[in-house]
């Protein structure tokens, strides 16, 4: 299993932080009529939003975080990493198709749907490539990190899809669209962090057993012990001329 670099852990941790800080600062700049329970995150980056650049920057950086994690999270497998990357690209695309002041935008709606669906489905991508039970062909193979096990991955996808369904219901006939969108966005942004931490923990657990020491161990005091195969003491013998 390949190691997860520190910068990938930082990028995964930054994703939910960017999202929450971004909408908190952006909604504080809006007029009094903005209601975070009713109004969407997209309105904070819309064409008529006050200081729309705040939410635009947060969404672009959020998408870059997803792309960074997808690039190095080898434990997830290629299909899952592809879906995570699609979610990152679609998140960035949201700012390319801002919500208009009046009515909706088909391009913005498509980008938002693709982003949420890709980010909801990617946990199941790694789970489905695993055997249903113990791998009879490789009985001694190490178990995958817990976030990529079949039951965990499928359960995460089911929860995220349920949140997506709640979001779709609120958009069409509800009055808490902003709340549903925020809960869903935070949920999908937290799973990459949990997956990265899971892969990193699994790698660290395997590292000590496979560590190879090079060179002699130091004796107490930092002194290199004598070579047991060398001479026991005295000056080194001279070579005959």
SVG drawing of the C-alpha trace seen along z (x, -y; Angstrom):
<svg xmlns="http://www.w3.org/2000/svg" viewBox="-44 -44 101 64">
<polyline fill="none" stroke="black" stroke-width="0.4" points="0.0,0.0 1.4,-3.4 1.8,-6.0 -0.6,-9.0 1.5,-12.2 1.0,-14.8 -0.2,-17.4 -3.0,-15.1 -4.2,-14.8 -4.1,-18.6 -6.1,-19.0 -8.7,-16.5 -9.0,-18.3 -9.3,-21.7 -12.3,-20.7 -15.0,-20.8 -13.3,-23.8 -13.3,-25.8 -16.9,-25.0 -18.2,-26.1 -15.9,-29.1 -16.7,-30.2 -20.5,-30.2 -20.3,-31.6 -18.3,-34.6 -20.2,-35.0 -23.6,-34.9 -22.5,-37.6 -22.0,-39.9 -25.5,-39.4 -28.5,-41.7 -30.8,-41.0 -33.2,-39.0 -30.8,-36.1 -31.9,-33.0 -29.3,-30.2 -32.1,-27.7 -34.2,-28.6 -31.6,-30.0 -28.9,-27.9 -25.1,-28.1 -25.2,-28.8 -26.9,-32.1 -23.8,-33.2 -21.8,-32.8 -24.6,-34.0 -24.5,-37.0 -26.3,-39.3 -24.6,-38.2 -22.6,-40.7 -18.9,-39.8 -19.6,-36.7 -15.8,-36.1 -15.7,-34.8 -17.9,-31.8 -16.4,-31.5 -12.9,-31.1 -14.1,-28.6 -15.8,-26.4 -12.7,-26.5 -10.4,-25.6 -12.9,-22.9 -12.8,-21.3 -9.0,-21.4 -8.9,-19.6 -11.0,-16.8 -8.7,-16.6 -5.6,-16.5 -7.0,-13.6 -8.1,-11.7 -4.6,-12.0 -2.8,-10.2 -5.5,-8.0 -4.4,-4.7 -6.1,-2.6 -9.5,-3.6 -8.8,-2.1 -9.1,-3.8 -12.9,-3.9 -13.4,-5.6 -10.6,-8.1 -12.1,-8.9 -15.5,-9.6 -13.9,-11.8 -12.0,-13.7 -15.3,-14.2 -16.8,-15.6 -13.9,-18.0 -14.2,-19.2 -18.0,-19.6 -17.6,-21.6 -15.2,-24.0 -17.7,-24.1 -20.3,-25.5 -18.6,-28.9 -18.4,-28.8 -22.2,-28.6 -23.3,-31.0 -26.9,-31.1 -28.8,-34.1 -30.6,-36.7 -34.0,-35.5 -35.0,-31.9 -32.7,-28.9 -29.8,-27.8 -29.8,-24.4 -26.0,-24.4 -25.7,-25.2 -28.2,-22.5 -26.4,-19.9 -23.0,-20.8 -24.5,-20.6 -26.2,-17.3 -23.0,-15.7 -20.9,-17.0 -23.1,-15.6 -23.8,-12.3 -20.1,-11.7 -19.1,-12.5 -21.9,-10.3 -21.1,-7.3 -17.3,-7.2 -17.2,-5.4 -19.1,-2.4 -16.6,-2.3 -13.8,-0.9 -16.2,1.4 -17.6,3.1 -14.2,4.1 -13.5,6.2 -14.5,9.8 -17.8,10.4 -16.1,12.5 -12.6,13.7 -10.4,13.8 -9.8,17.6 -7.2,17.0 -5.1,14.8 -5.9,15.9 -3.0,14.0 -3.6,10.7 -4.0,7.7 -7.5,6.4 -8.2,3.1 -8.5,-0.1 -11.8,-0.2 -13.2,-3.1 -12.8,-0.9 -14.4,2.2 -17.6,3.4 -20.0,2.8 -18.6,-0.6 -18.3,-1.9 -21.8,-0.9 -23.3,-2.2 -21.6,-5.6 -22.9,-5.8 -26.5,-4.9 -26.4,-7.7 -25.0,-10.3 -27.6,-9.3 -30.4,-9.7 -29.1,-13.2 -29.1,-13.9 -32.7,-12.8 -33.6,-15.1 -31.9,-17.9 -33.8,-17.2 -37.1,-17.1 -36.4,-20.5 -35.5,-22.0 -38.7,-20.9 -41.3,-21.2 -39.7,-22.0 -38.8,-25.2 -35.5,-24.1 -33.4,-24.0 -30.4,-25.8 -30.3,-23.5 -30.5,-20.3 -27.9,-21.6 -25.5,-22.5 -25.9,-19.2 -25.3,-17.3 -22.3,-19.4 -20.6,-18.9 -21.3,-15.1 -19.8,-14.6 -16.8,-16.8 -16.1,-14.8 -15.8,-11.3 -12.6,-12.1 -11.0,-13.1 -12.2,-9.9 -10.9,-7.8 -7.5,-9.5 -7.1,-9.0 -8.2,-5.3 -5.6,-4.7 -2.9,-6.5 -3.6,-4.5 -3.5,-1.2 -0.2,-2.1 1.4,-3.1 0.2,0.1 2.0,2.1 5.2,0.1 6.9,1.3 6.6,5.0 8.1,4.3 10.9,1.9 14.4,2.9 17.3,1.7 20.4,0.8 23.7,0.7 24.5,1.8 22.4,1.0 24.0,-1.5 25.0,-0.3 24.0,-2.4 25.9,-5.7 25.8,-5.8 28.9,-3.6 28.9,-1.2 29.5,2.3 32.5,4.3 32.0,6.6 31.5,10.1 33.2,11.5 36.3,9.3 39.4,9.6 38.8,9.8 41.3,7.1 44.8,5.8 46.2,4.3 45.1,5.5 47.3,8.1 49.8,7.0 49.5,8.4 52.6,10.3 54.7,8.5"/>
</svg>
